[in-house]
Amino acid sequence: LVIIPFAWLRANAKPIKYAFIKILNVAINLGLNLFLLLWLKDLATESSLLASIYRPNFEINYIFIANLVASAVTLLIMLPFYFKITYTFNTNLWKQMIRYAFPVLIAGVAFSINETFDRILLDKLLPENIAKTEIGMYSACYKLGMFMTLFVTAYKLGVEPFFFSHANTENPKKNYARILEYFVIFGSVILLGVVVFADVLKVILIGDEAYWQAMLIVPIILLANLCLGIYHNLSVWYKITDRTKFGAYISVFGAFLTLLLNIWLIPKISYVGSALATLAAYASMMMISYYFGKKYYPIPYNLKKISVYLLLSIGLSAITFYGFRGNYVVGISALIVFLGLVFQLEKNDLRKLLKQS
């Protein structure tokens, strides 16, 4: 019930209100989880009111309750939206929306397969005595990819309204091309930065040394999510031209490739196979989208510059992680070199931005 009001906020360029309500939802959810799981038991001994709330061995239920309360508060905040609408049913518009949105639904289901089936297949295809341990290590180290995932998700939420609002402007394709360059720059910096400081981050985010064995998948997962973000950028062509069926085709292909590669690779190389399958799926989706986009809605992407950023970031990440891991002199030097190149290539645009500000 809050999806449509949130979509309205995005479409009408109200990012501050959107972000405030989203952050409030997270804060309430997190605060209630902390209270119910960590503090309620002790406080219940001092207060009869809190004692009536506390239930032993009720932790899983408390998590659901916290989520429910946070969602309910969000709905209450967004509820006025529903009283400002004139309710009519437009059959032609409904048909148009279904034609546009149903392939997006299929793409969403396929995307869920890409995101979740690796754990399911690891559990099914690995020997029973090691499956749970391998999944635990894989899931723990997968968390280091959240820096790229958060960046891609936040970017996608912000850029999609821009794509649609600028579709009929004087030169939208030039803007779309430039946006992809900026995305690749920031994504490449995140890739290299997380890889350089991966051993610091693992202590903070993973903690249990038993899971560190799976750290070799971190660069693979980061790169996979960067490819996914590029795919989201490239997907503008089928959204703008109402060819969303291509989004479904591409996502279904990615899901099929994910399943096929996981089934083939997991028995051979365990969770590394799952990580490689994720990378292969997202990289393939990225390249297929670019191919069809060039045919149906050609955008003048600066492939030379984008390739330089990507290849240099990937190369430096591979060298620092697999060749000089833990050597922060080499790692930080690589990061400085990359940032220096970005500054050199983008300095004219940076000067223009500084003058405008």
C-alpha positions in Angstrom: 0.0 0.0 0.0 3.0 2.4 0.3 4.6 1.4 -3.0 2.4 3.7 -5.1 2.8 6.7 -2.8 6.6 6.1 -2.9 6.5 5.9 -6.7 4.6 9.2 -6.7 7.4 10.8 -4.6 10.0 9.5 -7.0 8.2 10.6 -10.1 7.6 14.1 -8.7 11.2 14.6 -7.6 10.8 14.6 -3.9 13.9 12.7 -2.8 14.2 14.3 0.7 10.7 13.2 1.8 11.2 9.8 0.2 14.6 9.3 2.0 13.3 10.6 5.3 10.3 8.1 5.4 12.5 5.2 4.2 15.1 6.0 6.9 12.4 6.4 9.5 11.1 2.9 8.6 14.6 1.4 9.1 15.1 3.3 12.3 11.9 2.1 13.8 12.5 -1.5 12.7 16.1 -1.5 14.0 15.1 0.2 17.3 12.3 -2.2 18.0 14.5 -5.2 17.2 17.2 -3.9 19.7 14.6 -3.3 22.3 12.7 -6.5 22.0 15.7 -8.8 21.4 18.3 -7.2 23.7 16.7 -5.1 26.4 13.1 -6.3 27.0 14.1 -9.3 29.0 16.1 -7.3 31.6 13.6 -4.4 31.7 10.7 -6.8 32.2 12.0 -7.7 35.7 11.7 -4.0 36.7 8.3 -3.1 35.2 5.0 -5.0 35.3 3.9 -3.4 32.1 7.0 -4.7 30.2 6.7 -8.0 32.0 3.3 -8.4 30.3 4.9 -7.9 26.9 7.9 -10.2 27.4 7.6 -13.8 26.3 10.4 -16.4 26.6 11.6 -17.9 23.3 9.7 -15.4 21.3 12.6 -13.9 19.4 11.5 -14.8 15.9 8.0 -13.4 16.6 9.5 -10.2 17.9 11.4 -9.7 14.6 8.1 -9.9 12.7 6.4 -7.6 15.2 9.1 -5.0 14.7 8.7 -5.2 11.0 4.9 -4.9 11.2 5.1 -1.8 13.4 7.6 -0.1 11.2 5.5 -0.9 8.1 2.3 0.3 9.8 3.9 3.6 10.8 5.1 4.1 7.2 1.6 3.4 5.9 0.1 6.0 8.4 2.5 8.6 7.1 1.7 7.9 3.5 -2.1 7.5 4.0 -3.0 11.1 3.2 -1.9 10.3 -0.4 -5.0 8.1 -0.9 -7.4 10.8 0.1 -6.0 13.3 -2.5 -6.8 11.0 -5.4 -9.9 11.1 -7.7 -10.8 7.4 -8.2 -11.7 6.5 -11.7 -11.0 3.4 -13.8 -9.5 3.9 -17.3 -9.7 0.6 -19.2 -7.3 1.7 -22.0 -4.8 2.9 -19.4 -5.1 -0.3 -17.5 -4.4 -2.4 -20.6 -1.4 -0.2 -21.4 -0.1 -0.6 -17.9 -0.5 -4.4 -18.0 1.3 -4.6 -21.3 4.1 -2.6 -19.9 4.3 -4.0 -16.4 3.7 -7.8 -16.9 7.1 -8.4 -18.5 8.6 -6.4 -15.7 7.0 -8.8 -13.2 8.5 -11.7 -15.1 11.9 -10.0 -15.0 11.5 -9.5 -11.2 10.8 -13.2 -10.7 13.8 -14.1 -12.8 15.9 -11.6 -10.8 14.9 -13.3 -7.6 16.2 -16.6 -9.0 19.5 -14.9 -9.7 19.7 -13.6 -6.1 18.5 -16.6 -4.1 18.8 -19.9 -5.9 22.6 -20.1 -5.4 22.0 -20.9 -1.7 19.3 -23.4 -2.4 21.5 -25.2 -5.0 24.5 -25.2 -2.7 22.3 -26.9 -0.1 21.1 -29.5 -2.6 24.3 -30.2 -4.5 27.0 -30.2 -1.9 27.5 -33.2 0.5 25.2 -33.0 3.5 28.1 -32.9 6.0 29.6 -29.7 4.5 26.6 -27.9 2.9 25.5 -25.7 5.8 29.1 -24.7 6.6 29.8 -23.8 2.9 26.6 -21.8 2.7 27.4 -19.9 5.9 30.9 -18.9 4.6 29.5 -17.9 1.3 26.6 -15.8 2.8 28.9 -14.2 5.3 31.5 -13.0 2.7 28.7 -12.2 0.2 27.8 -9.4 2.7 30.9 -7.4 1.6 29.2 -7.0 -1.7 26.5 -4.9 0.0 28.5 -1.7 -0.6 28.1 -2.1 -4.3 24.5 -3.4 -3.8 23.5 -0.4 -1.8 25.1 1.9 -4.3 23.3 0.2 -7.3 20.0 0.1 -5.5 20.1 3.8 -4.4 21.2 4.8 -7.9 18.4 2.8 -9.6 15.8 4.4 -7.4 17.0 7.8 -8.2 17.8 7.5 -11.9 14.7 5.7 -13.2 12.4 8.8 -12.7 15.1 10.9 -14.5 15.1 8.5 -17.5 11.4 9.0 -18.0 11.2 12.7 -17.2 14.0 13.4 -19.7 12.8 11.0 -22.4 11.2 13.9 -24.4 13.8 16.6 -23.8 16.0 18.0 -26.6 18.9 15.5 -26.3 18.2 12.8 -23.8 20.6 10.2 -25.3 23.6 12.4 -24.6 22.5 12.7 -20.9 21.9 9.0 -20.6 25.4 8.3 -22.0 27.0 10.7 -19.5 25.1 9.2 -16.6 26.5 5.8 -17.4 30.0 7.2 -17.3 29.4 8.7 -13.9 28.0 5.4 -12.7 31.0 3.4 -13.9 33.4 5.9 -12.3 31.7 5.6 -8.8 31.1 1.9 -9.2 34.8 1.3 -10.1 36.0 3.3 -7.2 33.7 1.3 -4.8 35.0 -2.0 -6.4 38.6 -1.1 -5.9 38.1 0.6 -2.5 36.3 -2.4 -1.0 38.8 -4.8 -2.4 41.7 -2.9 -1.0 40.2 -2.7 2.5 38.4 -6.1 2.4 40.5 -7.5 5.3 39.6 -4.5 7.5 35.9 -4.8 6.6 35.7 -8.5 7.2 36.6 -8.0 10.8 33.8 -5.5 11.2 31.1 -7.2 9.1 31.9 -10.9 9.4 33.8 -11.3 12.7 33.9 -15.1 12.8 37.3 -16.1 11.4 35.9 -19.5 10.3 34.0 -17.7 7.5 37.0 -15.8 6.2 38.0 -18.8 4.1 35.4 -17.7 1.5 36.9 -14.2 1.1 38.2 -15.0 -2.4 34.6 -14.5 -3.7 34.4 -10.9 -2.6 35.9 -9.3 -5.8 33.7 -11.6 -7.9 30.5 -10.6 -6.2 31.4 -6.9 -6.3 32.1 -7.0 -10.0 28.9 -9.0 -10.6 26.8 -6.3 -8.9 28.7 -3.6 -10.8 27.7 -5.4 -14.0 24.1 -5.5 -12.7 24.2 -1.7 -12.1 25.5 -1.1 -15.7 22.7 -3.4 -16.9 20.1 -1.2 -15.1 21.6 1.9 -16.9 21.5 0.1 -20.3 17.9 -1.0 -19.7 16.7 2.5 -20.3 16.2 1.6 -24.0 13.4 -0.9 -23.5 11.7 1.1 -20.8 11.6 4.3 -22.8 10.5 2.5 -26.0 7.9 0.4 -24.2 9.7 -2.8 -25.1 9.7 -4.2 -21.6 9.2 -7.8 -23.0 13.0 -7.6 -23.8 13.6 -7.0 -20.1 11.7 -10.2 -19.3 13.7 -12.1 -22.0 17.0 -10.9 -20.8 16.2 -11.6 -17.1 14.9 -15.1 -17.9 18.1 -15.8 -19.8 20.1 -14.6 -16.9 18.1 -16.8 -14.5 18.5 -19.8 -16.8 22.3 -19.2 -17.0 22.5 -18.9 -13.2 20.8 -22.2 -12.7 22.8 -24.0 -15.4 26.2 -22.7 -14.2 25.4 -23.4 -10.5 24.4 -27.0 -11.3 27.6 -27.5 -13.3 30.1 -25.6 -11.1 28.9 -26.2 -7.5 29.9 -29.9 -7.4 33.3 -28.9 -8.8 34.3 -25.7 -6.9 31.5 -25.2 -4.4 30.5 -21.6 -3.5 33.2 -20.2 -5.9 31.0 -21.7 -8.7 28.0 -19.8 -7.4 29.9 -16.5 -7.3 31.2 -17.1 -10.9 27.6 -18.0 -12.0 26.3 -14.7 -10.6 29.0 -12.8 -12.4 28.4 -14.6 -15.7 24.7 -14.0 -15.5 24.9 -10.3 -14.8 27.7 -9.7 -17.3 25.7 -11.6 -20.0 22.6 -9.6 -19.3 24.7 -6.4 -19.5 26.1 -7.3 -22.9 22.8 -8.5 -24.4 21.0 -5.3 -23.3 23.8 -3.2 -24.9 23.4 -5.2 -28.1 19.7 -4.8 -28.4 19.8 -1.2 -27.1 22.1 -0.3 -30.0 19.5 -1.6 -32.4 16.3 -0.1 -31.0 17.5 3.0 -29.2 21.1 3.8 -29.9 22.8 5.9 -27.3 26.3 7.3 -27.9 28.1 5.7 -24.9 31.8 6.6 -24.7 32.9 2.9 -24.7 36.5 3.8 -24.8 36.5 5.8 -21.6 34.1 3.3 -19.9 36.3 0.4 -20.8 39.4 2.2 -19.5 37.7 2.7 -16.1 36.3 -0.8 -15.9 39.4 -2.6 -17.0 41.8 -0.6 -14.9 39.6 -1.0 -11.8 39.2 -4.8 -12.4 42.9 -5.2 -13.1 44.1 -3.2 -10.0 41.5 -5.0 -7.9 42.8 -8.4 -9.1 46.4 -7.5 -8.5 45.9 -6.0 -5.0 43.6 -8.8 -3.8 45.0 -11.9 -5.3 48.7 -10.7 -5.6 49.3 -8.2 -2.7 46.4 -8.8 -0.3 47.0 -7.1 3.0 49.8 -4.9 1.6 48.2 -1.5 2.1 51.1 0.3 0.5 50.3 -1.4 -2.8 46.5 -1.2 -2.3 46.3 2.4 -1.4 48.8 3.3 -4.1 46.5 1.5 -6.6 43.5 3.5 -5.4 45.4 6.8 -5.7 46.5 5.9 -9.2 42.9 5.2 -10.2 41.6 8.3 -8.6 44.3 10.3 -10.3 43.3 9.0 -13.7 39.7 9.8 -13.0 40.7 13.4 -12.1 42.8 13.7 -15.2 40.1 12.5 -17.5 37.2 14.4 -15.8 38.9 17.6 -14.6 37.2 19.8 -17.3 33.8 18.6 -16.1 34.8 19.0 -12.5 35.8 22.6 -13.2 32.5 23.3 -14.8 30.7 21.9 -11.8 32.7 23.9 -9.4 32.1 27.1 -11.3 28.3 26.4 -11.3 28.3 25.8 -7.6 
